[in-house]
Amino acid sequence: MKTLDLADVARLPEELKDGEEIALRDGERTVATVTPVKTIEERIDQLARQGKVRKGTEKIPAWFFEERPPKFPSSVLEQLLHDRYSRDW
């Protein structure tokens, strides 16, 4: 993590281009930490490297976006079993 004095805050945009976090300091005291924005793909890659998520290997089927969510007149488990056996997965 880089550090930057509050008096040099005008350099902040230039320093953020490297993609590192920057600690803003007022003397010896840290007053803020600035983190550059990441795209969702960059964030997912970072989480995958940390072992916190796994990337999917399959595509989401088209019907997933077209169908309405199921209503649950009974238990969620009963509805899940009904859906599992009524679809061709």
C-alpha positions in Angstrom: 0.0 0.0 0.0 1.3 3.4 -1.0 1.1 6.4 1.4 0.4 10.0 0.4 0.5 13.1 2.6 -2.6 15.2 2.6 -0.5 18.1 1.3 0.1 16.0 -1.9 -3.5 15.1 -2.4 -3.5 16.6 -5.9 -1.3 13.7 -7.0 -4.0 11.2 -6.0 -5.5 10.5 -9.4 -2.1 9.9 -10.9 -1.2 7.5 -8.1 -4.4 5.6 -8.4 -3.7 4.6 -12.0 -1.3 2.0 -10.7 -4.3 0.2 -9.1 -2.9 0.1 -5.6 -4.5 1.2 -2.4 -3.3 4.6 -1.0 -3.3 5.6 2.6 -3.8 9.3 3.1 -1.8 10.6 6.1 -1.8 13.7 8.1 1.6 13.6 9.7 1.9 10.2 11.4 -1.9 9.5 11.4 -3.7 7.8 8.6 -7.0 9.6 7.9 -8.3 7.7 4.9 -7.6 4.8 2.6 -8.5 5.2 -1.1 -9.1 2.0 -3.1 -9.3 2.1 -6.9 -12.6 0.8 -8.4 -12.4 -2.6 -10.0 -14.6 -4.1 -12.6 -16.8 -7.0 -11.6 -14.6 -9.3 -13.7 -11.4 -8.1 -11.9 -13.1 -8.6 -8.5 -14.3 -12.2 -9.4 -10.8 -13.0 -10.6 -9.3 -11.7 -7.3 -11.8 -13.7 -5.3 -11.1 -16.9 -7.4 -7.3 -16.5 -6.7 -8.1 -16.3 -3.0 -10.1 -19.5 -3.2 -13.3 -17.7 -2.1 -15.3 -18.4 -5.3 -15.1 -20.7 -8.3 -15.9 -19.6 -11.8 -18.7 -21.4 -13.5 -17.9 -23.6 -16.5 -21.4 -23.9 -18.0 -23.7 -21.3 -19.6 -26.9 -20.4 -17.9 -29.8 -22.0 -19.8 -32.1 -19.5 -21.7 -35.2 -20.6 -19.9 -33.6 -19.4 -16.6 -34.2 -15.8 -17.8 -37.5 -16.3 -19.4 -39.5 -18.2 -16.7 -41.1 -16.6 -13.8 -39.9 -17.6 -10.3 -41.9 -20.5 -8.9 -44.6 -19.9 -6.4 -44.4 -22.0 -3.2 -47.8 -23.2 -2.2 -46.2 -25.8 0.0 -42.7 -26.3 1.4 -39.6 -25.2 -0.5 -38.3 -28.7 -0.5 -41.4 -30.1 -2.2 -41.2 -27.4 -4.8 -37.5 -28.1 -5.4 -38.2 -31.8 -5.9 -41.1 -31.1 -8.2 -38.9 -28.8 -10.3 -36.0 -31.2 -10.4 -38.1 -34.1 -11.7 -40.3 -32.1 -14.1 -37.3 -30.5 -16.1 -34.8 -32.0 -18.5 -31.6 -30.8 -16.9 
